[in-house]
Amino acid sequence: MKNVLLLCFLSFIGLTISFSQDSYVPFEPYPQDNSLIVPLNKEVNLSWDCHNPYQKTVTFTIKLIINDTQEKIFEDLKSKSVSIEVNPGDDIKWSVVSKVYEKSFTGPEWKFHVPKEFIHIFEDNITGSFADVNFSNNCFNLISNEIIEGKYRAQMLIVESNGTIVDEKNILWNDFYAHLIDGSNLIGHIFDEDGYRVGIYNLTKDTTSLIDKEYFSTVQGIKKIDSGFLVYGTSDQKTKILNLDKKLQIVDKHFAKITAYSSDYLNDFLIVAGKKRVGDIYVPAVSIKNNNGQWVDIALEIAGVFTDCEIVDDGFYVLGQIASPYKGTHDLIVSKYDLSGNLLWSNFIDNHGDDIPGELIIEDPGLK
């Protein structure tokens, strides 16, 4: 009996040691294996994960093989990420070795490819700020805005899928700022002596038009939705939201009490995400207008702002930025609420730096 117990005990120890060793092997790479990556400013950020169940001191060594000819090694890294410089056309193979005290754990070899034409497309030809892109007739249509002599000018670059630039078009409509491209139309806003108005530029006919006489003090954004478009901004120190149909005709007009950074609409349900002033600070806030026309306001109790939102069948998601415990930096927050405004869950993202939110994209609407 004692021998049986001893054998079980030793087997348990062996399994524990085996699990502990395997847990330090790097996994979950970014870029993902065999992916195509377009770098930002000639850099790609490599990252990975590594279990550390006992909170031991772990360091990492990164081995790069570039185009099967050049080798680079980064040693004694304390974090699970590193930025590397790449060139057009590079084929990169890389692997990570984690080291715990005197033991090393080698992860698998991963690889990714850098396209050849990214510098020409994204640096030399697009000036100003990027606005939108779509894909039609085997070409990408990239829209940007720049300031010329104190006025906005939109620009469109047409690029084939292989990277060849087909055409370049400057939109010379007076002080026109493009937000998005919809078929043959650019939708944005222009400025005149009375304020900002929503404008449409037809790329095929080279014609322009304005949407009624609805003026804004500022236009924060224009968003395409299933039923048409949402335009949100400020008017007379209030947040104004225009609901447009697919023919860009005004269907409804709404006013919210918070400063809007984003908005969404689905099945007569409207949400506005942004910030609200409470005392001396702004806090993340959401205004909800249900199908009965009633508004419900939600505000957090920490400095920050909600920057994007999206409605799904059972609720809505918000993405935002909040003040970090580390002085002078920000963290990200992602939350889901039900359609009555009750919080279902929240996740916080802290990369120990100044985290900046991008776009909220929901791939699984049933995510709990």
Salt bridges, closest charged atoms under 4 A:
ASP49 OD1 - LYS80 NZ 3.13
ASP68 OD1 - LYS93 NZ 3.03
GLU71 OE1 - LYS63 NZ 3.82
ASP91 OD1 - HIS113 ND1 2.77
ASP124 OD2 - HIS120 ND1 3.92
GLU146 OE2 - ARG153 NH2 2.34
ASP182 OD1 - LYS224 NZ 2.67
ASP192 OD2 - ARG197 NH1 3.98
GLU214 OE1 - LYS240 NZ 2.87
GLU214 OE2 - LYS253 NZ 2.89
ASP252 OD2 - HIS254 NE2 3.82
ASP264 OD1 - LYS223 NZ 3.77
ASP314 OD2 - LYS336 NZ 3.14
ASP314 OD2 - LYS368 NZ 3.61
ASP350 OD2 - HIS352 ND1 3.97
ASP354 OD1 - HIS330 ND1 2.84
